[in-house]
Amino acid sequence: MLSEQSAATVRATLPVVGGAIGEITERFYAGLFAARPELLRDLFNRGNQAAGTQRQALAGSIAAFATHLVAHPDERPDAMLGRIAHKHASLGVTAEQYELVHEHLFAAIVEVLGEAVTPEVAAAWDEVYWLMANALIAIEKRLYAEQGGNEWRPWEVVARVEETADVATFRLRPADGRPAPGFRAGQYVSVQVELADGARQIRQYSLSAAPGSPVRQFSVKRVHGEAGPDGEVSNHLHARVGVGDRLRLSAPYGDLVLTGLAADAPLLLASAGIGVTPMVAMLGQLTDQGHEGPVLVVHGDRSPAEHALRTDHEAYAGKLADASVHFWYETGAEAVVPAHRTGLVDLAGVDVPRGTRAYLCGPLPFMRAVRAQLIGKGVAPADIHYEVFGPDLWLAQEG
């Protein structure tokens, strides 16, 4: 994939580019939004931009892709590319936008690195960029074709359920009279809302009902400002959207799905906080399919009262032929029946069958900790799959 000459140049300059990639991506976004302010208003997540997490994710993905090409010039990191492509497709990213990104990204590289960007260096990193961009364009084209095009559709809210003080479930039907497209458990949809200032912001929410449901169902946690601002879209949905209102939804996307499973395959579904949503959908699918293999259901939360969809979580697990439930709560674990464990998720005392395939969703520190525990128990890294809500900082924090 990467030419021998470019591989040598990228290998030699990777420490310099990698060391400056944070500043490069910061200047890239500044230039992009100065030239095209509508992209920040109607495409990019303004909260992630304010918090700096999108810049970290972009920097991490570029550095990881370049590092992989240098180490394996004839391979490409398809798992990483697939995850990015699904997110792009859910936002409606087009092939033409990669030219725009190229223009502003390379302007930022020259601005930051100056004379170090010789024609040879520029050509090598240009090759890296287009290898990554063209791979993403091809995957996104395939995803759009599978969904019959890149289309936003109106959906009407037919029910709203207050799961906890900060989590609400919305159930919707197509408002255009056309049938709902199918989806796979673990996938998400993008939801676009118009805010008070006229911005049309987009967020992704995992579908929390099993495939085959006549409605789309997703659960939204209200985001309170901590390191960053309050969640614009989550607070809008909680405060302003109810039965009878309409929302614009994308087709379903996401690669954290149950595929190629034998009926007796051992599984582990581990979640924390609002990461429970795709796991409940997966449990619903496994129940409908009559899955016979052992299923470990693991979840961590602040308290039973803050455990969204807990009734569904337990009910689906209870219908499986061979499921064991392990919940950890920071407080209040002893108050529920049956009692659960106090503290953070710890798999030390949990028997994980050989050949287990694991699916993780929740805060990044939780997933890192669970992944390390699973590898320590003999689970193959290739059998551990994850979904990050928001920018994928896993690669940005590697090493």
LOKEMI-388017 format. One record per residue: z, y, x of N, C-alpha, C in turn. Coordinates in steps of 0.001 Angstrom, whole numbers, plus 500000, padded with zeros to 6 digits. Each point is the difference from the previous one (the first is absolute). Layout:
<vexbas>
ZYXZYXZYX/...
</vexbas>
This chain:
<vexbas>
500000498789500819500000501211499181500000501263500855/501011500171500851500077501189500856499244499712501291/499093500904500375499193499778501194500890499944501238/499521499309501007500781499811501225500329501339500665/499016500905500042500217501306500625501042500804499234/499892500009498666500960500754499193501386499381500073/500054498667500066501296499334500083500745500440501256/499285500103501125500634500433501246500498501440499886/499209500855499381500391501409499857501191500141499051/499962499292498887501108500075499044501275499454500625/499867498910500750501177499414500664500625501014500955/499172500730500730500508500957500977500606501238499344/499466500390498851500454501249499360500970499773498847/500239498741499649500883499716498869501400500591500181/500604499926501194501326500609500144500005501502499714/498937500704500439499931501447499779499773500305498526/499009499331499405499701500232498583501176499556499139/500556498821500308501134499514499233501186500925500087/500246500566501194501121500906500155499837501299499241/498743500391499728499738501268499301499572499798498555/499971498733499533499407499735498694500759500682498865/501310500179500150500758500687498958499551501439499840/499842500704501129499526501384499947498556500055499525/499196499023500422498601499963499567499905499881498480/500762499056499412499914499826498549500556501201499248/501006500660500566500522501203499345498926501085499936/499323500199501108498943501026500017498797499567499173/499754498696499966498908499492499165500228500373498542/501183499708499471500259500303498596499980501505499746/500518500784500936499976501451499821498568500506499889/499130499514500876498602500424499944499288499500498760/500260498751499638499356499420498819500364500765498744/501284500292499821500441500661498772499627501481499980/499853500608501186499525501389500037498552500072499529/499223498998500401498592499973499610499799499497498574/500827499054499589499845499379498682501365499930499287/500520501116499520501337500015499387500113499114498763/498873499720499344500053499157498792500416498567500331/499811499584501247500408498646500372501524499866499987/500705501019500457501459499974499936500478500124498565/499301500783499213500406500221498607499777498767499134/498873499302500209499601498978499029499826498589500567/500189499802501301499807498662500564501198499549500823/500385500801500980501106499617500877501343500261499329/500969499164500337501358500118499483500688501191500683/500289501061499221500584501195500601501411499746500523/500722499087499355501335499670500474499970499335501360/499077499061500189499877499332501295499532500960501086/499148500938499626499568500996500972501165500882500417/500812500416499038501147500852500318501007499273500874/500187498701499745500975499221500760499453499538501348/498679500077500200499395499574501255499714498518500089/500286499248498945499831498553500085498531499581500016/499127500769499332498584499632500020499419500166501395/500436501043500711499530500197501376500444498837500885/501251499559499823500491498869500789499188498736499715/499675499769498714499250498799499630498597500025500580/499341501160499934498651500112500564500030499783501509/500952500634500663500116499840501445500236498542500364/500882499339499257500304498610500280498801499093499810/499207500244498957498852499128499732498909500179501047/499763501245500429498981500240501025500414499353501321/501263500222500387500473499425501258499979498476499957/500409499422498861500022498541499877498588499424500043/499063500675499344498623499507499991499408500052501408/500195501120500693499459500128501356500642498980500934/501294499808499891500691499029500851499470498591499762/499765499681498723499475498675499667498601499813500587/499150501022499912498635499875500526500007499792501506/500888500698500684500069499849501451500460498590500369/500973499476499256500521498665500301499067498900499521/499303500263498882499113498989499402498680500683499606/499145500321500955498795500796499711499018499335499051/500092498697499805499064499314499116500606499688498628/501202500500499735500656499767498719500366501335499363/500325499951498729500527501196499362501226499602499166/500966500909499856501230499683499279499802500078498484/499448498926499440499612500038498594501171500194499042/501178499472500342501139500172499100500360501472499858/500056500711501114500294501429499963498908500766499264/498742499695500315498888500702499362499965499751498495/500278498758499594499989499688498577501052500773499235/501192500117500579501080500733499339499624501468499826/499419500602501058499577501399499926498880500167498978/499040499078500008498852500108499098500421499921498538/500936499117499677500474499920498617500617501326499563/500792500620500895500607501287499652498917501064499820/499029500031500894498902500965499884499234499811498693/499703498746499666499238499736498772500773500462498774/501311499833500019500796500425498839499990501515499839/499702500713501088499920501457499949498582500499499717/499023499092500077498617500406499777499335500589501225/500448499630501189499409500511501240498532499578500081/499142500913500464498564499730500081499557499899501453/498852499373500220499469499849501348499737501358500644/499554500980499196499683501326500535501234500680500592/501174499692499492501217500652500482500351499590501433/499475498868500462500260499605501381499307500924500990/498855500574499616499342500999500852500880501237500124/500604500417498904500877501164499999501230499751500874/500582498816499860501152499646500833499612500001501473/498849499431500312499525499962501393499900501402500573/499405500908499248499812501372500471501338500637500384/500976499912499115501269500694500241500902499229500954/499892498675500027500819499224500925499572500254501442/498686500016500240499548500199501376500154501452500430/499942500922499072500316501390500344501447500114500439/500890499268499344501419500020500369500223499337501359/499273498923500285500134499325501288499614500945501141/498885500700499829499550500947501028500987501148500140/500520500473498872500944501116500030501277499623500755/500478498778499803501260499573500625499802499584501448/498939499237500286499836499423501334499108500830500919/499250500919499440499221500930500807499005499324500921/500059500372501291499000499525500963500092498505500273/501097499384499598500114498550500190498978499237499161/499463500672498965499014499347499129498616500211500611/499678499167500981498672500029500607498991499367499044/498704500190500244499007499329499156500217498492499919/500403499378501113500227498556500007501189499638499107/501073500783500090501181499749499182499683500222498522/499297501071499716499636500293498607499149498884499412/499056499479500786499122498935499504500790498719499734/500946499686500873500778498779499823500874500074498739/500683501124499832500862500125498821499192500183498718/498788500552500134499102500061498848499628498592499552/499789499111500966499691498609499666501180499328499302/501214500260500494501195499451499347500083500480498559/499811501324499810500120500557498652499004499348499046/498738499895500420498998499489499061500095498492499793/500539499277500977500282498587499746501030499869498879/501039500813500062501039499961498971499466500526498667/499321501150500043499504500618498763498974499105499303/499044499465500742498973499173499371500567498706499434/501009499450500684500654498813499449500683500334498675/500691501140499954500662500412498762498982500294498899/498919500667500352498960500308499005499452498716499389/499754498996500839499454498732499498500991499293499082/501266499970500387501004499346499149500150500752498685/500046501326500074500156500799498777498783499852499079/498809499904500581498805499776499177500105498688499241/500491498965500689500184498703499336501048500083498899/501090500695500261501059500135498994499489500735498764/499241501067500221499438500732498865499042499120499203/499200499206500699499057499112499308500748498976499159/501108499476500512500791499030499238500572500613498721/500261501313500035500566500675498831498928500638499118/498736499794500331498929500581499191499820501481500220/500452500511501131499830501410500316501325500679500295/499888501248500382501155500820500349500269500946498832/500842499575499066500143500727498741501468500189499632/500320501214499569501305500292499407499861499925498482/500969499354499348499925499857498549501264500546499331/499858500488498750501189500479499274500764498835499366/501326500016500133500867498994499405501085500712499189/500353499394498869501013500598499122501324499244500137/501087500762500128501329499404500078500387499483498615/500280498697499911500382499410498717501483499637499959/500675500038501127501443499735500024500567500553501295/501258500403499924500726500461501179501409499404499929/500426499379501089501306499343500048500800500584501155/501225500443499711500885500510501054500713498802500629/499547499589501161500566498827500664501366500303500616/500087501128500693501242500464500603500028501514499855/501020500636500573500090501456499913498810500678500666/499381499335500987498904500623500746498700499220499979/499909498944499205498771499199499925499568499863498546/498750500363499731499424499851498664498744499139500094/499828499107499029498805499170499915499065500573498954/498722500139500363498968500504499096499029498869499704/499704499808498715499002499019499583498845500754499367/498765499648500396498824500758499578498872499074499566/499160500505499113498769499329499589498826500933500280/498784499444500195498828500863500216499792500924498811/499792501282500287499776500971498927498531500148499662/499122499350500773498568500141499755499421498838499193/500863499076499550499538498898499171499377498855500757/499851500131501314499412498930500801501090499046500474/499634498759500275501021499036500440500591500385501342/501228499570500218500670500257501277499488499014501038/499689500461501214499572499060501043501161499117500429/499686498825500486501041499098500469500628500497501288/501124499420500338500655500330501263500758498780500489/500486500073501238500778498918500580501429500482500219/500937499105499784501405500357500182500224500526501412/500712501110500097500253500645501275499145501234500221/498970500193499180499122501154500167500607501249499367/499381501133500305500470501292499499498829500782499421/500316501048499261498987500945499532500376501390500486/498998500847500156500271501407500247500103500708498656/500945500917499910500221500787498787499821501466500374/499135500678499267499745501416500274500574500850498871/500772501022500369500568500905499007499664501435500386/499912500861498992499808501427500257501355500678499957/500366500653501095501292500658500111499914501446499527/501140500653499971500076501348499429499108500996500743/499793499804501293499178500942500764498520499650499972/499615499012499188498599499609499875499567498912500955/500842499637500947499650498924500933499935498669499269/499067499161500398499877498658499428500443498996501071/501289499743500031500566499142501028499925498526499588/499890499143501019499805498564499786501124499233500690/500516498985499306500971499092500604499658498572499594/500428499043500836499770498584499699501290499375499468/499844499139498967501134499279499427499608498539499793/500856499097500460499729498570499826500072499618498533/499099499121499594500028499471498640501125498974499906/500867500155499007501199499159499945499969498982498874/498848499846499338499822498924499023499072498949500598/500120498775499538499161498922500522498547500199499577/499033499514500798498595500058499597499809499355498631/499059500551499230499766499493498659500699500803498935/500902500888500391500691500840499035498996500939499331/500136500239498692499058500897499319500214501467500352/501073500319500713500275501381500387500134500096501510/499785501213500505500359500305501380501454500428499990/500792499494500922501411500366500082500347500347501434/500573501173500201500509500350501321501318500742499830/500850499866501010501332500587499960500100501066501076/500549501164499634500025501161500879501443500384500309/500312500061501287501307500491500411499915501492500276/500900500744499381500042501440500219500460500256501435/499192500742500762500300500252501409500768501299500117/501211499888500507500829501177500265499819500411501450/499909501300500238499801500485501357501108499556500932/499613499347501070500944499611501050499484500623501299/499207499236500750499397500590501196498863500952499618/499383499768498853498893500829499558500271500590498629/498968500568499372500183500618498685500130498952498906/500460500457498816500026499110498840498588499491499729/499912498786499437498696499441499686499328500764498873/498853500618500286499318500810498987499560499150498808/499346498890500283499427499205498921501072499183499292/500906499398500752501040499184499351500854500855499071/500361501208500421500799500869499136499197500496498805/498701500240500192499139500392498886499926498880498959/499802498762500449499907498876499072501313499818499243/501119500113500686501292499825499344500267501105498984/499642501233500342500367501144499150499003500276498891/498721499645500192498972500504499096499122498955499327/500090498743500387499062499004499476500740498997499122/499494499850498756500594499055499058498933499341499148/500418499285498976499071499282499120498997500980499389/498726499617500049498930500828499470499301500844501040/500625500218501140499365500771501070498965499148500734/499092500690500682498938499304500730500092500276501491/499634498986500769499961500101501449498668499452500493/499569500479501157498790499472500626500406498974501042/499413498791499889500338498901500894498755499505500728/500198499586501226498939499335500749499947498531499612/499021499304500518499991498536499905501126499455500882/500413498759499793501068499426500827499515499627501398/500837500286500998499708499657501382501283499491500662/499860499547501245501135499511500768499796498567500439/500423499690501238499758498668500551501263499152500116/501121500471499455501211499168499973499937499136498745/499225498931500059499742499176498820500206498525500328/500260499231498956500184498558500135498638499321499920/499475499568501133498694499354500014500074498709500794/499185499038499595499890498758500740501273499188500072/500818500057498951501274499295500000499865498615499396/500577499026500669500140498683499383501123500064498975/499958499110499016500999500021498921501409499759500513/500117499353501170501331499701500534500331500833501230/499253501074500232500219500816501188501356500695499945/500773499974501101501267500736500023499756501497500210/500687500819499223499803501444500043501326500718500125/499946501204500559501138500904499993499509501367499565/500609500545498957499660501328499497501207500891500230/499913500891500977501139500828500392499713501469499729/500939500679499351499814501400499648501307500753500144/499881501318500014501163500878499962499618501242499215/500929500502499188499738501201499224498808499840499082/499163501027499934498847499979499099498919499046500501/500174499435501202499086498964500482500017498751499155/500904499951499015500070498852499091498751499894499130/499280501092499776498937500001498989498896498976500251/499390499927501191498970498973500169500571498586499968/501271499845500398500601498673500008500210499463498586/500351500881499066500140499563498607498653499545499455/498930500731500322498664499577499563499630498649500602/500330499783501271499705498720500645500789498867499348/501261500249499706500796498974499320499420499674498635/499509501028499298499360499758498714498778499124500136/499197500254501032498813499176500236500397498565500333/500986499827500877500428498653500379500538499238498796/500709500695499115500512499378498773498853499552499107/499024500886499809498857499674499142499204498819500559/499938499902501334499225498928500631500789498702500128/501291500032499671500828498808500131500199499577501443/500237500963500874500177499692501426501161499032500193/499768498965500787500988498932500152500781500068501312/499502500731500977500651500043501304501240500865499992/500810499910501068501214500819500080499663501479500165/500712500848499261499807501448500073501351500652500260/500118500683501129501202500762500311499798501430499517/500866500455499116499920501349499448501124500813500630/499628500983500812500969500792500767499848501465499625/501144500665499762499935501432499670501262500694500466/499842501236500464501129500829500374499945501328499276/501163500495499555500034501269499279501367500642500184/500107501254499544501276500700500125501055499424499064/499596499640498798500930499434499022499191499281498933/500651499142499193499271499356498901499402501013499028/500683501113499775499493501009499062498737500674500512/499795499998501314498824500633500577498888499003500309/500208498748499659499010498943500222499007500018498836/498885500680500167498989500104498948499394498639499699/499700499747498734499352498763499553500845498763500316/501316500162500102500848498869500374499914498870498979/499946500342498715499915498967498972498732499170500163/498858500666500210498733499286500219500048499202501296/500572500590501034500114499352501303500701498645499860/501135500009499302500782498776499823499330499035499021/499429500557498930499418499142498964498806499215500526/499101500662500726498837499293500559500443498928500989/500962500347500864500475499009500964500601498802499286/500704500262498892500625498918499256499016499049499349/498765500429499816498988499147499368499250499129501002/500163500277501278499292499217501012500679498658500226/499212499021500446500526498642500176501025499915501119/499818500818501062500874499882501162500173501370500641/500827500838499385500219501353500517501481500213500275/500297500739501051501380500399500284500028501516500168/501011500627499409500095501457499953501115500459500932/499687500986500838500972500540500950499925501527499933/500976500620499333500048501453499880501175500529500825/499779501122500664501048500705500729500126501408499432/501222500442499745500253501358499528501027500667500914/499769501258500293500961500715500837501339500165499283/499959500177498681501222500073499200499771499286498672/501075499492499402499931499437498656499482498592499905/499809499292501127499438498651499954500876499046499200/501320500197500068500924499078499336500063500220498494/499415501092499518500127500331498581498954499329499125/498981499373500600498947499374499216500194498495499982/499402499380498993500096498550499850498589499410500056/499723499058500927500934499546501035500187501061501072/501141499965500681500287500984501037499012499852501156/499663501130500612499090499977501137500728500491501245/499264500202501079500629500301501275500106501503500235/501020500379500729500227501404500315499427500317501380/499344501152500101499457500431501284498486500018500006/499432500014501205498553500005500170499465498570500053/498710499857499726499372498675500007500177499344501364/500497498784499991500223499230501225499652498543499711/498942499517500627499508498651499726500654498933500870/501045500363500728500615499040500924500419498723499287/500535500108498796500464498816499279499026499457498984/498754500466500053498989499569499028499056499001500670/499828498849499394499094498982500531498564500359499645/499171500205501002498585500349499804499165498777500352/499325499391499016499236498771500260498881500202501016/499696498952500722498886500030500938498694500296499244/499163500822500593498714500333499394500070501085498948/501128500701499904500148501060499000499033501145500268/499392500497498918499208501224500064500834501104499363/500187501114500718500916501054499556499249501274499628/500493500657498955499460501278499536501155500991499938/499820501160500653501064500990500112499556501332499418/500931500701499351499722501352499529501314500755499883/500047501171500595501202500814499970499976500988501140/501112500671500267500057500946501121499669499306501315/499402500749500918499550499414501262501127499342500799/501197500605500134501067499312500742500369498653499388/499991499924498657500280498732499319498955498957500363/498725500365499941498949499027500271499995499569501461/500269500915500904500088499629501409501126498995500229/501152500268499371501146499112500183499722498614499431/499426499933498796499708498712499378498938499252500796/498996500708500454498946499350500794500587499373501259/500866500745500691500613499463501213500838498765499692/500746500028498891500808498849499622499123498793499679/498893500232499309499107498899499643499356499386501235/499560500835500929499413499468501231501046499185500757/501245500480499997501072499257500627500245498650499353/499644499871498732500156498734499285498747499129500077/499013500430500761498817499187500207498812500312499122/500069501065499197498847500377499174498949500646500897/498765499569499881498924500536500834499733501464499642/499852500877500999499708501402499695498794500177499088/498994499144500143498802500108499157500285499699498538/501133499346499726500360499658498617500946501012499377/500215501128500679500869501050499462499130501195499639/499950500319498715499144501070499492500874501103499415/499506501242500072500846501095499527499182501090499324/500697500824499223499416501175499370500927501178500261/499424501104500485500768501223500234499663500988498901/501029500538499337499784501064499034499907501322500769/498882500708499854499802501219500756499260499707501290/499962500973500942499293499792501267500560498797500751/499102499212500585500418498797500715500458500396501402/501330500108500171500568500396501286500348498801500872/499690498790499538500347498816500788499333500086501377/498678500286500012499276500087501268500447501197500802/500304501120499305500404501217500705501304499822500763/500825499035499533501300499806500627500039498761500888/498873499349500200499979498822500862500369500408501421/500800499156500632500375500279501376501077501054500089/
</vexbas>
